């Protein structure tokens, strides 16, 4: 079965009651999101990209990271995934600039980074969460599944299919 591994995300992503009991667990995601926000800020300034405010960027990253936690990925793997995604973003920025492509809007840039996290997780993890699950919980309000599939292939193409 091609999509047999769903890592139990659906049940884990249901709205939580009693948020206080999860506060300690969430500290890691918030700390990592802040570190990645700083890294993205540096990449953005190096390559002339525009990120949303630091608060919006961190909030979006926390959402992606909580998704990974809900899917059962350990903290160490989440750090590897975000590091790979940041490297992919820097390479993508160079490729887009070289081709004379217009800059991405800040909101689009955050969604692209989250999709680069999907690509990074697919590359670094033995057990992966299918794209349709990512779409359901992170992208459904932003684009259709077919657009998301096309975006993955487009990003891989811009990266020269080198990960």
N, C-alpha and C positions, 0 to 999 in steps of 0.2 A: 504494500500500500504506500503510494507515494507521499501522501499527507498523513500518515499514521501518527506522527508525533505532534501533538498540539500543546504539550508541556503544561496542560491544565490551566491555561491562561483565563479561559472564560469564567470559571467559578471564582478565581482569585481577583478578577477585575470588577466584580460586582461592588456597588457602593458600600463603603464601610460605615458601620455604626461604631460608636466608641472610639473615636479618632485618637484619644489620648494613649491608648494601649499600643498604638503603632508609632508613636512619636520617636522612640529610640531607633526603631528600624528605619524610619524615614530620614534620620540624620545623615546617614551615608549618602543617600541619593541627593540630598540638598547640598552636602559638601562637594560631591563629585560634580554636580550641575554647576556650582559656583566656579570650580576649577576649570571645567570645560568652557564656561562662559568667558573666563579670562583668556583662555587659549584661543577661542574663536574671535575674541576682540583683537588679539595680536594678529591672527591670520587675516582678519578683515582689514586691519590698518595696513598690513604689509601688501595686500593685494587690491586695495581700494574698494572693498565690499562694504555694504551697510547692513549692520545688524539692528534689530529692534532694540529698545531700551534693555539695559542689563537685567531689569526685573522681568520683562517679558521673555527674554532669552532664557534666563534661569528657570522660569516657570515652565516653559515648553520642554526644556531638557529634563526637568524633574518628572514631567509626565512620561516622557520616553523611558527614563530610567526606572520608574515605578512599573511600567509595562514589563521591562526586562526582569525585574524582581518577581513580578506576578507570574512570569513564565518560568521561573525557577533558575535563572542564571545567577551564579555566585558573584559577589562584589568584584573579585579579581577579574573575572571574565568581562564584566561591565567596563572596567577600566581599560582592558585591552580593546574592546569594541569601540569605545569612544576615542581612544588614541588612533586606531586605524581610520575611523571616520574623519577625524581632524586632518590626518595626513592626506586622505582622499580629497577633502575639501580644498586643501592648499593646492594639490595637483590639478583639481578641476578649475580653480580660479585662474591658474596659469594657462591652462588649455583654452578657457573661454576668452581670456584677455588676448592671447596670441591669435585667436580666430576673429577678433574684433566683435565679439558678441556683446550685447548690452548687459549692464549689470542687473543682477537679480534684485527684485524688491525685497526688503527686509523679511517680510512674512514668508516669502517663497524660499529665501535662504535658510530659514529655520526648518521648513519642511524638507528641503533638499538635504540638510544635515541629518535629519531623522531618517531619511531614506538611505543616506550613506551609512548610518548605523545599521540598518537592515542588511545592506551589502556586506558591511564589516562582520556582522554576526554570522552571516552565511559563509564567509570565508574562514572565520576563526573557530567556529563551534562545530563539534561533531553532531550534536542534535540541534536542529534549528526549528524555529517557529515559522510556519508558512506565511507568505506575503499576505494572503487573504485575512489572516488573523491580525497582522499589523494594520491592514486597511480598516478592518472592523473597529479597532480600538484607537487608532491614531490618525487615520487619514479619511475616514468616511465622510466627514463634514467638509473636506477640502477638495477631493477629487474622486472620480469613479475608479473602480478596480482596473478597468482597461487602461485608463490614463496612468495609473500607478505602475502597471506592468510596462507600459511604454517608457515611462520615466526611468525605471530601473535599467532597461536596455539602453536608453539614451545616456544615462550616467556612465554605465560601463563602457559605452562607445567613446564618450569624451575622455575617459580614463585610459583609453587604448586597451581595454580588457586586461589591464595589468593591476593586480591587487597586491 
